[in-house]
Amino acid sequence: MATDPDAMWKPGYVPGTPVEPADVPERAADPSPSPSRPPPRAAGAVTTAPTSNDEIVMAVDGPPDVPAGRPPRRRLVLGATATLALVAGAAVLIDRSDQDPPDIGPIAAADDRRIPKSVEARWTTLLPGTGNAVSTRLEIIGQELVVVVVDDGSRNRTSISGVDALTGAIRWRRSFSFAPPEVRILDVIDERIILEQVGPSQRKLLGLATADGSVAWELSADEHAFGLVLDGSQLVTRVLRPEGVPDAFATEFLDPVSGATIDIVSGRPLTSDLSGTWLIGGRDGIISIDLSAGWSAPVPVSSSGITVDEQLASIDGRYVVLDELGDLVELVPDPDDPLATRRRLRVSSSDLAQLDAIFPAGGPTFVGVGRGFVVGARLDGDEVASMWRVQASVRTVGITPQGVVLALSEAGAGFLDGVDFIVVDAVTGERLAASGPAPSYDQLPLIVGDGFIVTQEIVGGRERIGYDLDGNELWRLPVSGTLRVGNGLVATLNNTPAGFEVAIYGPDELRPAATVAPDG
């Protein structure tokens, strides 16, 4: 688990999850933020308020609109909704209530990656390089490009390659003066690969052109800033945290093409409605910004904010706060009063009074996390009802068109039925699949827009199993290395004596399979 005090705010971090090396570097400040930033807009400066699947065993021991000409953006990292939730860490099968699950409308901010229906080997490409595969990064952009980050064999240098996803031809390769563990691929937006370097001597954001890998823009940052792309957003975001001021944050929004600052608002990202609208704020107030189609003007929500020890969840158009006392209260904006009213909600079970974190799951439902358990809940009037419960900890979170899907693990020796991970529909509590251990970040269950992939131990290694969102097995692939999903394609990366081997798997209708040797 990360020891970095800022780790909880970084994309991809869920407490209890193995943290990638790049996420916890020793860092020195780079005191050269952009001098051209506009002053932060005050979030509070408002004058008016604004799982078999059906067998249940009791647990023991208590897509977004896109402007014309702008291609859809795809999600590469763990959803920021989960990133910003402080999830805690254990158990058996799921205890579900007899309530009918609510209808969930389409989730506009759903992951737009799609799992292939079959996985035939299409091509394999060798890239020169050395080092441990732990120090690599791999992403696949739709059906177009595979981005590979590897050690190029020299000290503290990184090779980033763009490989044609359909042919395996190496389109471009660029060398950078930082080590691979320092690199995080945040996302790809508007033909820009958004990277964050988090090294010991410098910290920066970069936008690389997908066409040739050239650096389109580069921004220095200090040690208290970190980048992310918020769920449902078309922009790059930086959260700025001034040194020595523990509860002071500012959020900067950047144009993905140019890297130019669009605006800075005070506060931090608090919650998403899963449709691209985010609440930003802190102690001094809260604003709402619709980021689904780019930048839009902030809308005041309340000049009564929340503290750093509280959490806010946007649930079916309502704002629920987990306050410092562990109570669930609704923040009710009053147009006639700039200070929002807090109304305590009634809870149907003791678990709901022992939560450490909450985050939306879709419609009127949300997920609550306590010490050693996870609960699915539903907001109904002024009451919060428990829908399901399991002793476990949250490891990964995925946003799908039908709501949030979770990967959960048991904190000790595994679940009572012998599995290490379960994948659960957060809205219904249905257990969709189970899997074996995940010794590293790359073996954790991977949840995308229309399915998920889990890892199982087999003789001689591991295999990946693909499922749809109903829990139906689609395919098995005996690979052990890093795996990523694009638009109906799967890419894998393994280190070999000859170099780094990149492979693509997908349906038969793709171009003929090929093997491509490294160039140069």
C-alpha positions in Angstrom: 0.0 0.0 0.0 1.2 3.4 -0.8 2.9 5.5 1.9 2.7 8.7 -0.1 0.3 10.9 1.8 -1.1 12.2 -1.4 -1.7 8.7 -2.9 -5.4 8.7 -2.2 -5.9 11.5 -4.7 -4.0 9.9 -7.6 -5.7 8.1 -10.5 -5.8 4.4 -10.2 -5.3 4.3 -6.4 -7.7 2.3 -4.3 -6.5 1.5 -0.8 -5.5 -2.2 -0.7 -4.6 -2.2 -4.3 -0.9 -2.9 -5.3 0.4 0.5 -6.4 2.3 0.9 -9.6 5.9 2.1 -9.0 5.2 5.3 -10.8 2.5 6.2 -8.3 4.7 6.5 -5.3 8.0 8.1 -6.3 10.3 10.2 -4.2 9.8 13.6 -5.6 11.5 16.9 -5.4 9.6 20.1 -6.1 9.8 21.8 -9.5 8.8 25.3 -8.6 8.0 26.4 -12.1 4.3 26.3 -12.6 2.9 28.1 -15.6 3.1 31.8 -15.0 0.1 32.4 -17.3 -2.5 30.7 -15.3 -5.6 32.7 -14.5 -6.5 33.2 -10.9 -8.6 30.4 -9.3 -12.4 31.0 -9.4 -13.8 30.7 -5.9 -16.1 27.7 -5.7 -17.9 29.2 -2.7 -18.3 32.6 -4.2 -22.0 32.4 -4.7 -24.9 34.6 -3.8 -27.7 32.1 -4.5 -27.7 28.4 -3.6 -27.7 25.7 -6.3 -23.9 -13.2 -7.4 -24.0 -19.7 -8.2 -25.4 -16.1 -9.1 -28.8 -16.6 -7.5 -27.6 -18.5 -4.4 -27.3 -16.2 -1.4 -25.3 -17.1 1.7 -25.3 -14.8 4.7 -21.9 -13.2 5.3 -20.3 -14.0 8.7 -18.8 -11.4 11.1 -20.4 -8.4 11.1 -21.3 7.3 -23.2 -20.8 11.3 -23.4 -21.9 13.6 -26.1 -19.0 14.6 -28.4 -18.8 17.9 -30.4 -18.7 17.7 -34.2 -15.2 16.7 -35.4 -14.1 15.4 -32.0 -13.6 11.6 -31.9 -14.9 9.8 -28.8 -12.4 9.7 -26.0 -11.6 6.4 -24.3 -10.9 5.5 -20.7 -7.4 4.2 -19.9 -7.1 4.4 -16.2 -9.2 3.5 -13.3 -12.3 5.6 -13.2 -11.7 8.8 -11.3 -15.0 8.3 -9.5 -13.4 5.3 -7.7 -10.1 7.1 -7.5 -11.6 9.9 -5.4 -13.5 7.4 -3.1 -11.5 6.3 -0.1 -12.3 2.6 -0.2 -11.3 0.4 2.7 -10.7 -3.2 3.3 -13.0 -10.2 3.6 -15.8 -12.9 3.3 -18.2 -15.3 1.6 -21.0 -15.0 -0.9 -23.2 -11.9 -1.1 -26.1 -11.3 1.2 -28.7 -9.6 -1.0 -32.1 -8.2 0.0 -35.4 -9.2 -1.6 -36.0 -5.8 -3.0 -36.3 -5.4 -6.8 -33.3 -3.5 -8.2 -34.1 -0.1 -9.6 -34.1 0.7 -13.3 -30.9 2.4 -14.3 -30.8 4.7 -17.3 -27.9 4.7 -19.7 -24.7 5.9 -18.1 -23.2 8.5 -20.3 -19.7 8.4 -18.7 -19.4 4.6 -19.2 -16.0 3.2 -20.3 -16.1 3.1 -24.1 -13.7 0.1 -24.5 -15.3 -3.0 -25.8 -14.3 -6.6 -25.1 -13.8 -8.9 -28.1 -16.2 -11.7 -28.6 -13.3 -14.0 -29.6 -9.6 -13.8 -29.3 -7.7 -15.2 -32.4 -4.0 -14.3 -32.6 -3.6 -11.5 -35.1 0.0 -10.4 -35.0 3.1 -10.3 -32.8 5.7 -7.5 -32.9 9.1 -7.5 -31.2 10.3 -4.2 -29.8 13.9 -3.8 -28.7 14.5 -3.1 -25.0 15.6 -4.5 -21.7 14.4 -4.6 -18.1 11.6 -6.0 -16.1 8.1 -6.0 -17.5 7.0 -4.3 -14.3 8.6 -1.2 -15.7 6.5 -1.2 -18.8 3.2 0.5 -19.8 0.8 -0.7 -22.5 -2.4 0.9 -23.8 -4.5 0.3 -26.9 -6.4 3.0 -28.6 -9.6 1.7 -30.2 -8.6 -0.3 -33.3 -5.9 2.1 -34.3 -2.8 2.2 -32.2 -1.0 0.3 -29.4 1.2 2.5 -27.2 4.1 0.8 -25.5 6.4 2.3 -22.9 9.6 0.3 -22.2 13.2 0.7 -21.0 15.3 1.3 -24.1 18.4 -0.3 -22.5 20.1 2.9 -21.4 20.1 4.4 -17.9 17.0 6.3 -17.0 15.7 6.5 -20.5 12.3 5.4 -21.8 11.3 4.3 -25.3 7.6 5.0 -26.2 6.4 3.3 -29.4 3.2 3.6 -31.5 2.3 0.3 -33.1 -0.4 -0.1 -35.7 -3.2 -2.1 -33.9 -4.3 -3.9 -37.1 -1.0 -4.7 -38.8 1.7 -4.7 -36.0 3.8 -2.2 -38.0 5.8 0.1 -35.8 4.6 3.6 -36.8 7.0 5.6 -34.6 9.3 5.4 -31.6 10.5 8.2 -29.3 13.1 8.3 -26.6 12.7 10.3 -23.4 15.1 11.1 -20.6 13.1 9.5 -17.7 12.7 6.0 -16.5 9.7 3.9 -17.4 8.4 3.5 -13.8 8.0 7.3 -13.8 5.5 7.2 -16.6 1.7 7.0 -16.3 -0.5 7.0 -19.4 -3.6 9.0 -18.3 -5.7 8.8 -21.4 -6.0 9.6 -25.1 -8.1 12.6 -26.1 -8.4 14.3 -29.5 -5.3 12.5 -31.0 -3.2 13.3 -28.0 -1.6 10.7 -25.7 -1.7 12.3 -22.2 1.3 11.2 -20.1 2.3 12.2 -16.6 6.0 11.9 -15.6 6.4 11.6 -11.8 10.1 11.4 -11.3 12.4 12.2 -8.4 13.8 15.3 -10.0 10.9 16.6 -12.1 7.2 16.3 -12.6 5.4 17.1 -15.7 2.4 16.5 -18.0 2.9 15.8 -21.7 0.7 15.6 -24.7 2.1 13.4 -27.5 0.7 13.3 -31.0 -0.8 9.9 -31.9 0.3 10.4 -35.5 4.1 10.5 -34.9 4.7 10.5 -31.1 6.0 14.1 -31.2 5.6 16.2 -28.1 2.8 18.6 -28.8 2.9 20.2 -25.4 4.7 19.9 -22.1 3.9 21.4 -18.7 6.0 21.4 -15.6 4.4 20.9 -12.2 5.4 20.9 -8.6 5.3 17.9 -6.2 1.9 18.8 -5.0 0.2 18.7 -8.4 -1.1 15.6 -10.2 -2.9 14.9 -13.4 -6.0 12.9 -14.2 -8.8 12.7 -16.7 -12.2 12.7 -15.0 -14.9 10.2 -16.0 -17.0 11.5 -18.8 -14.7 14.4 -19.4 -13.0 15.6 -22.6 -10.4 17.6 -20.8 -7.1 17.1 -18.9 -7.3 18.0 -15.2 -4.7 18.9 -12.7 -5.4 19.0 -9.0 -3.2 21.5 -7.2 -2.4 21.2 -3.5 -0.5 24.1 -2.0 2.3 23.0 0.4 1.5 23.5 4.0 -2.2 24.0 3.6 -3.8 20.6 4.1 -7.4 21.4 3.0 -6.7 23.9 0.3 -7.0 22.6 -3.3 -7.4 24.1 -6.7 -8.5 22.2 -9.9 -7.0 23.2 -13.3 -8.6 22.3 -16.6 -6.4 22.0 -19.7 -7.1 21.8 -23.4 -5.9 18.3 -24.5 -4.7 19.5 -27.9 -2.6 22.5 -26.8 -2.1 22.0 -23.1 -3.4 25.5 -22.5 -5.1 26.3 -19.3 -8.9 26.8 -19.8 -9.7 27.7 -16.2 -8.8 27.1 -12.6 -11.4 26.8 -9.8 -10.9 26.4 -6.1 -11.5 23.1 -4.5 -11.0 19.5 -5.6 -13.1 17.0 -7.6 -15.7 15.6 -5.2 -18.1 13.4 -7.1 -19.5 12.6 -10.6 -23.1 12.0 -11.6 -21.7 9.3 -14.0 -22.8 11.4 -16.9 -19.9 13.8 -17.1 -21.0 16.4 -14.6 -18.6 16.9 -11.7 -19.0 18.7 -8.4 -15.8 20.6 -7.5 -15.2 22.3 -4.1 -14.2 22.0 -0.5 -14.8 23.8 2.8 -15.7 27.1 1.1 -18.3 26.0 -1.3 -19.3 23.7 -4.2 -19.8 24.2 -7.9 -21.1 21.9 -10.7 -19.3 21.7 -14.1 -20.7 19.7 -17.1 -17.5 18.3 -18.7 -19.2 15.8 -21.1 -18.6 17.9 -24.2 -15.6 19.9 -23.1 -15.6 23.0 -20.9 -18.8 24.7 -19.7 -19.4 27.4 -17.2 -19.4 26.4 -13.5 -22.8 26.5 -11.8 -23.0 27.4 -8.1 -24.4 24.6 -5.9 -23.7 25.8 -2.4 -21.6 28.2 -0.5 -21.8 25.6 2.3 -19.0 23.2 1.5 -17.5 20.0 3.0 -14.3 19.3 4.9 -11.4 17.1 3.8 -12.8 14.4 6.3 -16.1 14.3 4.5 -17.2 12.7 1.3 -19.9 13.8 -1.2 -21.7 11.5 -3.7 -24.0 12.7 -6.5 -26.8 10.1 -6.5 -29.7 10.5 -8.9 -29.5 14.2 -8.8 -29.2 14.5 -5.1 -26.1 15.2 -3.0 -25.3 12.8 -0.1 -22.6 13.6 2.3 -20.8 11.1 4.6 -19.9 13.5 7.3 -17.2 13.5 9.9 -19.4 11.6 12.4 -20.1 8.8 9.9 -23.7 9.9 9.3 -25.3 10.1 5.9 -26.9 13.4 5.3 -28.3 15.1 2.3 -27.1 18.4 1.1 -30.2 20.3 0.1 -29.5 23.5 -1.8 -32.0 26.2 -1.1 -32.4 28.9 -3.8 -33.4 31.4 -1.1 -30.5 30.7 1.2 -26.9 30.6 0.0 -26.1 28.2 2.9 -27.4 24.7 1.9 -29.4 22.7 4.4 -28.1 19.4 5.7 -30.8 16.8 6.3 -30.0 13.6 8.1 -31.0 10.4 6.3 -32.5 7.4 8.0 -30.6 4.1 7.4 -32.1 0.6 7.3 -29.1 -1.3 8.7 -26.2 -0.7 11.2 -23.7 -1.2 8.3 -24.8 2.0 6.8 -23.9 3.8 10.0 -20.3 2.4 9.9 -19.1 3.6 6.5 -15.7 5.0 5.6 -16.5 5.8 2.0 -19.4 6.2 -0.5 -19.5 6.6 -4.3 -22.4 6.5 -6.9 -23.3 3.2 -8.6 -26.0 4.5 -11.0 -29.5 5.9 -10.6 -30.6 6.0 -6.9 -27.9 3.4 -5.9 -24.5 3.9 -4.4 -21.7 1.8 -2.8 -20.6 2.1 0.8 -17.4 0.8 2.1 -16.7 0.1 5.8 -14.0 -1.7 7.7 -14.0 -5.2 6.1 -17.3 -4.9 4.2 -18.9 -3.5 1.1 -22.6 -2.6 0.9 -24.8 -1.6 -1.9 -27.5 0.9 -1.0 -30.5 2.7 -2.4 -31.6 6.2 -1.7 -35.4 6.4 -1.4 -36.9 9.6 0.0 -35.2 10.4 3.3 -34.3 6.7 3.8 -31.2 4.7 2.7 -31.9 1.0 2.3 -29.3 -1.7 2.2 -29.6 -3.8 -1.0 -26.6 -6.2 -0.6 -23.6 -6.8 1.6 -20.4 -8.8 1.4 -17.3 -8.9 3.6 -14.6 -7.8 1.2 -12.5 -4.8 0.1 -12.8 -2.9 -3.2 -10.0 -3.5 -5.7 -11.2 -2.0 -9.0 -14.2 -0.1 -10.2 -15.6 0.0 -13.7 -18.3 2.2 -15.1 -20.6 0.5 -17.6 -23.7 1.7 -19.5 -25.9 -0.2 -16.9 -24.1 1.0 -13.8 -21.0 0.4 -11.8 -19.3 -3.0 -11.6 -16.8 -3.9 -8.8 -14.0 -6.3 -8.3 -13.8 -7.3 -4.7 -11.2 -9.3 -2.8 -11.0 -11.0 0.6 -8.5 -9.5 2.8 -7.2 -12.7 4.4 -7.0 -16.2 3.0 -9.7 -15.8 0.3 -13.5 -16.2 0.2 -15.1 -19.3 1.8 -15.7 -20.9 -1.6 -12.0 -20.7 -2.3 -11.7 -17.8 -4.7 -9.6 -14.7 -4.3 -11.6 -12.2 -6.3 -15.3 -11.7 -7.2 -16.8 -9.4 -9.8 -20.1 -7.9 -8.7 -22.8 -5.8 -10.2 -22.9 -2.8 -7.8 -26.6 -2.0 -8.6 -28.0 -5.5 -8.0 -25.3 -7.2 -5.9 -25.2 -10.1 -8.4 -22.0 -12.0 -8.4 -20.9 -12.2 -12.0 -17.6 -14.2 -11.8 -14.7 -15.2 -9.6 -11.0 -15.5 -10.1 -7.7 -16.4 -8.6 -5.0 -14.3 -7.1 -3.6 -11.2 -8.7 0.0 -10.8 -7.6 0.4 -7.5 -9.4 -1.6 -4.5 -10.7 -1.7 -6.0 -14.2 -3.5 -9.2 -13.0 -6.4 -7.4 -11.3 -9.8 -7.9 -12.9 -10.2 -5.4 -15.8 -13.6 -4.0 -16.2 -14.6 -2.2 -19.5 -17.8 -1.0 -21.0 -19.4 -4.3 -22.0 -17.6 -6.9 -20.0 -14.6 -7.8 -17.9 -11.5 -9.9 -17.8 -10.2 -11.9 -14.9 -6.9 -13.9 -14.2 -6.7 -17.6 -13.3 -3.8 -19.7 -12.3 -3.1 -22.7 -14.7 -0.3 -25.2 -15.1 2.7 -23.4 -16.3 1.3 -19.9 -15.9 -1.9 -17.9 -16.0 -4.8 -17.4 -18.3 -7.2 -14.5 -18.9 -11.0 -15.2 -19.1 -13.3 -12.7 -20.8 -16.9 -12.3 -19.7 -19.9 -10.2 -20.8 -21.7 -8.1 -18.2 -24.2 -10.9 -17.6 -21.4 -13.1 -16.4 -21.3 -15.3 -19.5 -17.8 -16.6 -20.4 -16.7 -15.5 -23.8 -13.1 -16.8 -24.2 -9.9 -17.9 -22.5 -6.5 -16.7 -23.4 -3.3 -18.3 -21.9 -1.2 -15.2 -21.4 0.6 -14.0 -18.2 1.9 -10.5 -19.1 0.3 -7.1 -19.2 -3.1 -7.0 -21.0 -5.2 -4.1 -22.2 -8.4 -3.8 -24.1 -9.3 -1.5 -27.0 -12.3 -1.5 -29.2 -12.9 -5.2 -29.7 -9.2 -6.0 -29.4 -6.9 -7.3 -26.7 -3.2 -6.3 -26.6 -0.6 -8.1 -24.5 3.0 -7.3 -23.6 5.7 -9.7 -22.4 9.5 -9.3 -22.0 11.6 -12.0 -23.7 15.3 -12.5 -24.3 14.9 -10.9 -27.7 13.0 -7.8 -26.5 9.5 -6.9 -25.6 6.8 -8.9 -27.4 3.6 -7.1 -28.2 0.6 -9.2 -29.5 -2.9 -8.4 -30.6 -5.9 -10.8 -30.3 -9.3 -10.3 -31.8 -12.0 -11.7 -34.1 -11.4 -13.3 -37.5 -12.7 -10.3 -39.4 -9.5 -8.4 -38.7 -6.6 -8.2 -41.2 -4.4 -11.2 -41.7 -2.2 -12.1 -38.7 1.4 -11.1 -39.0 4.7 -11.2 -37.2 6.8 -8.1 -37.3 10.4 -7.9 -36.3 11.7 -4.8 -34.6 12.9 -2.1 -36.9 16.4 -0.5 -36.6 
